[in-house]
């Protein structure tokens, strides 16, 4: 089952990044763009000091965020 984020739930910065990637021929989903955006923010914040602890925290928080999102959208659909 493909999990899609509803456009109404897009964050502006990630949406612009998604559009930019698509314009240059990189076709990825919104959840992946969100992960890239978060990783880039941390990289720009810490530069060469970004480490595996930062990377693991990003991956863990990202997974939790999207698990909660898709659980909530699934629950809304099953309640109808």
VEXDRENFI-740743 format. One record per atom (N, C-alpha, C, CB): residue number from 1; residue in one letter; atom name; x, y negated, z negated. Coordinates in Angstrom, 2 decimals, m for minus. Atoms other than C-alpha are relative to their C-alpha. Glycine has a CB too. Layout:
// residues N
<NUM, A, CA, <X, Y, Z>> ...
//
This chain:
// residues 80
<1, X, N, <0.84, 1.18, 0.00>> <1, X, CA, <0.00, 0.00, 0.00>> <1, X, C, <0.89, m1.25, 0.00>> <1, X, CB, <m0.95, 0.01, m1.21>> <2, X, N, <m0.77, 1.24, m0.09>> <2, X, CA, <1.41, m3.36, 1.04>> <2, X, C, <m0.57, m1.02, m0.98>> <2, X, CB, <m0.02, m0.56, 1.44>> <3, X, N, <0.41, 1.01, 0.97>> <3, X, CA, <1.32, m6.00, m1.66>> <3, X, C, <0.29, m1.38, 0.58>> <3, X, CB, <0.73, 0.20, m1.37>> <4, X, N, <m0.15, 1.34, m0.57>> <4, X, CA, <0.73, m9.52, m0.39>> <4, X, C, <m0.44, m1.04, m1.02>> <4, X, CB, <m0.81, m0.14, 1.30>> <5, X, N, <0.34, 1.13, 0.84>> <5, X, CA, <0.70, m12.78, m2.27>> <5, X, C, <m0.99, m0.86, 0.77>> <5, X, CB, <1.28, m0.82, m0.42>> <6, X, N, <0.98, 0.86, m0.63>> <6, X, CA, <m2.34, m14.92, m1.54>> <6, X, C, <0.62, m1.39, 0.22>> <6, X, CB, <m1.29, m0.10, m0.86>> <7, X, N, <m0.59, 1.29, m0.35>> <7, X, CA, <m1.38, m18.19, 0.19>> <7, X, C, <m0.35, m1.06, m1.05>> <7, X, CB, <m0.48, m0.46, 1.38>> <8, X, N, <0.39, 0.98, 1.02>> <8, X, CA, <m3.29, m20.16, m2.45>> <8, X, C, <0.91, 0.06, m1.23>> <8, X, CB, <m1.45, 0.24, m0.42>> <9, X, N, <m0.90, m0.17, 1.14>> <9, X, CA, <m0.76, m18.83, m4.98>> <9, X, C, <1.45, m0.35, 0.31>> <9, X, CB, <m0.07, 1.43, m0.49>> <10, X, N, <m1.36, 0.37, m0.38>> <10, X, CA, <2.35, m19.94, m3.05>> <10, X, C, <0.45, m1.25, m0.77>> <10, X, CB, <0.10, m0.25, 1.52>> <11, X, N, <m0.62, 1.20, 0.55>> <11, X, CA, <4.68, m22.38, m4.76>> <11, X, C, <0.62, m0.76, 1.16>> <11, X, CB, <1.08, 0.34, m1.10>> <12, X, N, <m0.39, 0.82, m1.15>> <12, X, CA, <5.64, m25.29, m2.50>> <12, X, C, <1.43, 0.27, 0.47>> <12, X, CB, <m0.15, m1.46, m0.36>> <13, X, N, <m1.41, m0.18, m0.36>> <13, X, CA, <9.43, m24.80, m2.60>> <13, X, C, <0.22, 1.34, 0.71>> <13, X, CB, <0.89, m0.10, m1.25>> <14, X, N, <m0.15, m1.32, m0.60>> <14, X, CA, <9.21, m21.08, m1.82>> <14, X, C, <m0.72, 0.06, 1.35>> <14, X, CB, <m0.55, 1.09, m0.94>> <15, X, N, <0.72, 0.00, m1.26>> <15, X, CA, <6.64, m21.71, 0.90>> <15, X, C, <0.83, m0.65, 1.10>> <15, X, CB, <m1.34, m0.73, m0.14>> <16, X, N, <m0.88, 0.65, m0.98>> <16, X, CA, <8.98, m24.15, 2.68>> <16, X, C, <1.15, 0.91, 0.40>> <16, X, CB, <0.54, m1.32, m0.57>> <17, X, N, <m1.11, m0.91, m0.29>> <17, X, CA, <11.81, m21.63, 2.39>> <17, X, C, <m0.48, 1.15, 0.89>> <17, X, CB, <0.61, 0.55, m1.31>> <18, X, N, <0.57, m1.06, m0.82>> <18, X, CA, <9.57, m18.89, 3.82>> <18, X, C, <m0.20, m0.46, 1.44>> <18, X, CB, <m1.34, 0.47, m0.59>> <19, X, N, <0.21, 0.56, m1.34>> <19, X, CA, <8.62, m21.10, 6.77>> <19, X, C, <1.34, m0.18, 0.71>> <19, X, CB, <m0.76, m1.35, m0.08>> <20, X, N, <m1.32, 0.21, m0.61>> <20, X, CA, <12.27, m22.02, 7.39>> <20, X, C, <0.62, 1.32, 0.46>> <20, X, CB, <0.94, m0.70, m0.99>> <21, X, N, <m0.54, m1.30, m0.39>> <21, X, CA, <13.35, m18.37, 7.39>> <21, X, C, <m0.72, 0.54, 1.23>> <21, X, CB, <m0.12, 1.01, m1.15>> <22, X, N, <0.76, m0.49, m1.16>> <22, X, CA, <10.55, m17.44, 9.78>> <22, X, C, <0.35, m0.77, 1.27>> <22, X, CB, <m1.50, m0.11, m0.28>> <23, X, N, <m0.33, 0.81, m1.16>> <23, X, CA, <11.46, m20.33, 12.09>> <23, X, C, <1.32, 0.42, 0.65>> <23, X, CB, <0.07, m1.46, m0.40>> <24, X, N, <m1.30, m0.41, m0.55>> <24, X, CA, <15.02, m19.01, 12.48>> <24, X, C, <0.06, 1.50, 0.28>> <24, X, CB, <1.12, m0.40, m0.96>> <25, X, N, <0.07, m1.41, m0.37>> <25, X, CA, <13.87, m15.43, 13.01>> <25, X, C, <0.26, 0.99, m1.11>> <25, X, CB, <0.95, 0.26, 1.07>> <26, X, N, <m0.15, m0.91, 1.15>> <26, X, CA, <14.30, m14.01, 9.50>> <26, X, C, <m1.38, 0.20, m0.59>> <26, X, CB, <1.02, m0.58, m1.07>> <27, X, N, <1.37, m0.28, 0.42>> <27, X, CA, <10.97, m12.39, 8.73>> <27, X, C, <0.01, 0.84, m1.27>> <27, X, CB, <m0.79, 0.72, 1.13>> <28, X, N, <0.04, m0.65, 1.31>> <28, X, CA, <10.66, m11.57, 5.05>> <28, X, C, <m1.28, m0.42, m0.70>> <28, X, CB, <1.25, m0.37, m0.86>> <29, X, N, <1.25, 0.30, 0.71>> <29, X, CA, <7.80, m11.56, 2.60>> <29, X, C, <0.22, m1.06, m1.09>> <29, X, CB, <m0.58, 1.28, m0.62>> <30, X, N, <m0.05, 1.08, 0.98>> <30, X, CA, <6.97, m14.19, 0.00>> <30, X, C, <0.72, 0.42, m1.28>> <30, X, CB, <m1.41, m0.46, m0.34>> <31, X, N, <m0.64, m0.47, 1.23>> <31, X, CA, <8.12, m12.08, m2.96>> <31, X, C, <1.52, m0.01, 0.15>> <31, X, CB, <m0.49, 1.42, m0.37>> <32, X, N, <m1.44, 0.02, m0.26>> <32, X, CA, <11.57, m11.71, m1.39>> <32, X, C, <0.52, m1.43, 0.05>> <32, X, CB, <0.33, 0.72, 1.32>> <33, X, N, <m0.39, 1.41, m0.04>> <33, X, CA, <11.72, m15.44, m0.68>> <33, X, C, <0.08, m0.56, m1.42>> <33, X, CB, <m1.00, m0.82, 0.85>> <34, X, N, <m0.03, 0.46, 1.39>> <34, X, CA, <10.90, m16.08, m4.34>> <34, X, C, <1.27, 0.46, m0.70>> <34, X, CB, <m1.24, 0.51, m0.76>> <35, X, N, <m1.24, m0.52, 0.59>> <35, X, CA, <13.82, m13.87, m5.39>> <35, X, C, <1.21, m0.76, 0.53>> <35, X, CB, <0.15, 1.52, 0.29>> <36, X, N, <m1.10, 0.76, m0.61>> <36, X, CA, <16.18, m15.61, m2.95>> <36, X, C, <0.05, m1.41, m0.59>> <36, X, CB, <m0.16, m0.06, 1.54>> <37, X, N, <0.06, 1.35, 0.54>> <37, X, CA, <15.03, m19.01, m4.19>> <37, X, C, <0.56, m0.06, m1.42>> <37, X, CB, <m1.42, m0.52, 0.02>> <38, X, N, <m0.47, m0.04, 1.38>> <38, X, CA, <15.65, m18.09, m7.82>> <38, X, C, <1.50, 0.26, m0.07>> <38, X, CB, <m0.75, 1.08, m0.79>> <39, X, N, <m1.44, m0.30, m0.02>> <39, X, CA, <19.08, m16.61, m7.04>> <39, X, C, <0.80, m1.22, 0.47>> <39, X, CB, <0.28, 1.20, 0.93>> <40, X, N, <m0.70, 1.19, m0.49>> <40, X, CA, <20.08, m19.72, m5.07>> <40, X, C, <0.02, m1.10, m1.06>> <40, X, CB, <m0.67, m0.51, 1.27>> <41, X, N, <0.03, 1.00, 1.07>> <41, X, CA, <18.97, m21.99, m7.91>> <41, X, C, <1.08, 0.28, m1.04>> <41, X, CB, <m1.39, m0.03, m0.68>> <42, X, N, <m1.00, m0.38, 1.00>> <42, X, CA, <21.15, m20.07, m10.35>> <42, X, C, <1.41, m0.17, 0.56>> <42, X, CB, <m0.21, 1.45, m0.45>> <43, X, N, <m1.31, 0.16, m0.63>> <43, X, CA, <24.07, m20.04, m7.91>> <43, X, C, <0.41, m1.47, 0.05>> <43, X, CB, <m0.02, 0.60, 1.43>> <44, X, N, <m0.31, 1.42, m0.05>> <44, X, CA, <23.87, m23.81, m7.41>> <44, X, C, <0.23, m0.58, m1.39>> <44, X, CB, <m1.13, m0.76, 0.70>> <45, X, N, <m0.16, 0.45, 1.38>> <45, X, CA, <23.54, m24.30, m11.16>> <45, X, C, <1.36, 0.41, m0.57>> <45, X, CB, <m1.12, 0.56, m0.88>> <46, X, N, <m1.20, m0.54, 0.64>> <46, X, CA, <26.50, m22.11, m12.13>> <46, X, C, <1.20, 0.13, 0.93>> <46, X, CB, <m0.31, 1.33, m0.58>> <47, X, N, <m1.10, m0.13, m0.95>> <47, X, CA, <28.55, m21.98, m8.95>> <47, X, C, <0.72, 1.33, m0.16>> <47, X, CB, <1.00, m1.15, m0.17>> <48, X, N, <m0.81, m1.22, 0.12>> <48, X, CA, <31.38, m19.49, m9.26>> <48, X, C, <m0.10, 0.69, m1.34>> <48, X, CB, <1.41, m0.32, 0.26>> <49, X, N, <0.15, m0.61, 1.33>> <49, X, CA, <30.41, m18.80, m12.86>> <49, X, C, <m1.23, 0.88, m0.12>> <49, X, CB, <m0.06, m1.08, m1.04>> <50, X, N, <1.14, m0.94, 0.03>> <50, X, CA, <27.26, m16.85, m11.94>> <50, X, C, <0.57, 1.40, m0.14>> <50, X, CB, <m0.90, m0.13, 1.28>> <51, X, N, <m0.54, m1.34, 0.24>> <51, X, CA, <27.77, m13.32, m13.19>> <51, X, C, <m1.10, 1.05, 0.06>> <51, X, CB, <0.70, 0.05, m1.36>> <52, X, N, <0.94, m1.12, m0.07>> <52, X, CA, <26.10, m9.92, m13.34>> <52, X, C, <m1.11, m0.11, m1.05>> <52, X, CB, <0.73, 1.31, m0.17>> <53, X, N, <1.04, 0.20, 1.02>> <53, X, CA, <24.24, m10.87, m16.52>> <53, X, C, <m1.08, m0.93, 0.55>> <53, X, CB, <0.61, m0.59, m1.32>> <54, X, N, <0.96, 0.89, m0.65>> <54, X, CA, <22.64, m13.76, m14.64>> <54, X, C, <m0.81, 0.74, 1.05>> <54, X, CB, <0.72, m1.20, 0.64>> <55, X, N, <0.67, m0.75, m1.07>> <55, X, CA, <21.85, m11.48, m11.72>> <55, X, C, <m1.04, 0.97, m0.57>> <55, X, CB, <1.04, 0.76, 0.85>> <56, X, N, <0.93, m0.96, 0.60>> <56, X, CA, <20.24, m8.85, m13.94>> <56, X, C, <m1.19, m0.71, m0.61>> <56, X, CB, <0.70, 0.84, m1.05>> <57, X, N, <1.11, 0.77, 0.58>> <57, X, CA, <18.18, m11.48, m15.75>> <57, X, C, <m0.96, m0.46, 1.10>> <57, X, CB, <0.54, m1.22, m0.79>> <58, X, N, <0.84, 0.43, m1.13>> <58, X, CA, <16.94, m12.83, m12.42>> <58, X, C, <m0.83, 1.17, 0.51>> <58, X, CB, <0.87, m0.57, 1.15>> <59, X, N, <0.73, m1.17, m0.52>> <59, X, CA, <16.01, m9.34, m11.18>> <59, X, C, <m1.09, 0.44, m0.96>> <59, X, CB, <0.97, 1.16, 0.24>> <60, X, N, <0.97, m0.45, 1.00>> <60, X, CA, <14.26, m8.42, m14.42>> <60, X, C, <m1.19, m0.96, m0.10>> <60, X, CB, <0.68, 0.14, m1.37>> <61, X, N, <1.09, 0.98, 0.08>> <61, X, CA, <12.26, m11.66, m14.70>> <61, X, C, <m0.84, m0.01, 1.27>> <61, X, CB, <0.56, m1.40, m0.26>> <62, X, N, <0.70, m0.05, m1.29>> <62, X, CA, <11.36, m11.47, m11.01>> <62, X, C, <m0.94, 1.20, 0.06>> <62, X, CB, <1.01, 0.06, 1.17>> <63, X, N, <0.83, m1.20, m0.01>> <63, X, CA, <10.09, m7.90, m11.31>> <63, X, C, <m1.20, m0.14, m0.94>> <63, X, CB, <0.83, 1.23, m0.40>> <64, X, N, <1.09, 0.20, 0.96>> <64, X, CA, <8.05, m8.77, m14.41>> <64, X, C, <m1.05, m0.97, 0.54>> <64, X, CB, <0.55, m0.51, m1.34>> <65, X, N, <0.92, 1.01, m0.55>> <65, X, CA, <6.56, m11.86, m12.74>> <65, X, C, <m0.93, 0.61, 1.04>> <65, X, CB, <0.80, m1.15, 0.62>> <66, X, N, <0.81, m0.52, m1.10>> <66, X, CA, <5.38, m9.96, m9.67>> <66, X, C, <m0.82, 1.21, m0.41>> <66, X, CB, <0.89, 0.34, 1.16>> <67, X, N, <0.83, m1.09, 0.53>> <67, X, CA, <4.22, m6.87, m11.56>> <67, X, C, <m1.26, m0.57, m0.65>> <67, X, CB, <0.79, 0.85, m1.03>> <68, X, N, <1.16, 0.63, 0.65>> <68, X, CA, <1.98, m9.14, m13.65>> <68, X, C, <m0.95, m0.60, 1.03>> <68, X, CB, <0.47, m1.10, m0.98>> <69, X, N, <0.83, 0.61, m1.04>> <69, X, CA, <0.76, m11.01, m10.57>> <69, X, C, <m0.84, 1.06, 0.71>> <69, X, CB, <0.88, m0.74, 1.03>> <70, X, N, <0.73, m1.01, m0.76>> <70, X, CA, <m0.17, m7.87, m8.65>> <70, X, C, <m0.95, 0.80, m0.89>> <70, X, CB, <0.96, 0.95, 0.68>> <71, X, N, <0.93, m0.64, 0.93>> <71, X, CA, <m1.71, m6.24, m11.75>> <71, X, C, <m1.25, m0.86, m0.16>> <71, X, CB, <0.68, 0.25, m1.37>> <72, X, N, <1.15, 0.89, 0.20>> <72, X, CA, <m3.91, m9.31, m12.23>> <72, X, C, <m0.87, m0.08, 1.25>> <72, X, CB, <0.47, m1.39, m0.40>> <73, X, N, <0.81, 0.06, m1.22>> <73, X, CA, <m4.97, m9.47, m8.57>> <73, X, C, <m0.71, 1.32, 0.24>> <73, X, CB, <0.87, m0.35, 1.21>> <74, X, N, <0.65, m1.31, m0.13>> <74, X, CA, <m5.72, m5.73, m8.57>> <74, X, C, <m1.18, 0.08, m0.95>> <74, X, CB, <1.01, 1.14, m0.28>> <75, X, N, <1.08, m0.03, 0.98>> <75, X, CA, <m7.80, m6.10, m11.73>> <75, X, C, <m1.17, m0.87, 0.44>> <75, X, CB, <0.51, m0.47, m1.36>> <76, X, N, <1.07, 0.87, m0.49>> <76, X, CA, <m9.77, m8.99, m10.18>> <76, X, C, <m0.80, 0.69, 1.09>> <76, X, CB, <0.57, m1.32, 0.52>> <77, X, N, <0.67, m0.67, m1.11>> <77, X, CA, <m10.54, m6.90, m7.09>> <77, X, C, <m0.84, 1.18, m0.49>> <77, X, CB, <1.03, 0.49, 1.03>> <78, X, N, <0.74, m1.17, 0.48>> <78, X, CA, <m11.66, m3.84, m9.07>> <78, X, C, <m1.20, m0.38, m0.86>> <78, X, CB, <0.91, 0.91, m0.80>> <79, X, N, <1.12, 0.47, 0.83>> <79, X, CA, <m13.98, m5.90, m11.31>> <79, X, C, <m1.19, m0.45, 0.83>> <79, X, CB, <0.45, m1.13, m0.89>> <80, X, N, <1.09, 0.48, m0.86>> <80, X, CA, <m16.04, m7.10, m8.35>> <80, X, C, <m0.97, 1.07, 0.32>> <80, X, CB, <0.53, m0.58, 1.26>> 
//
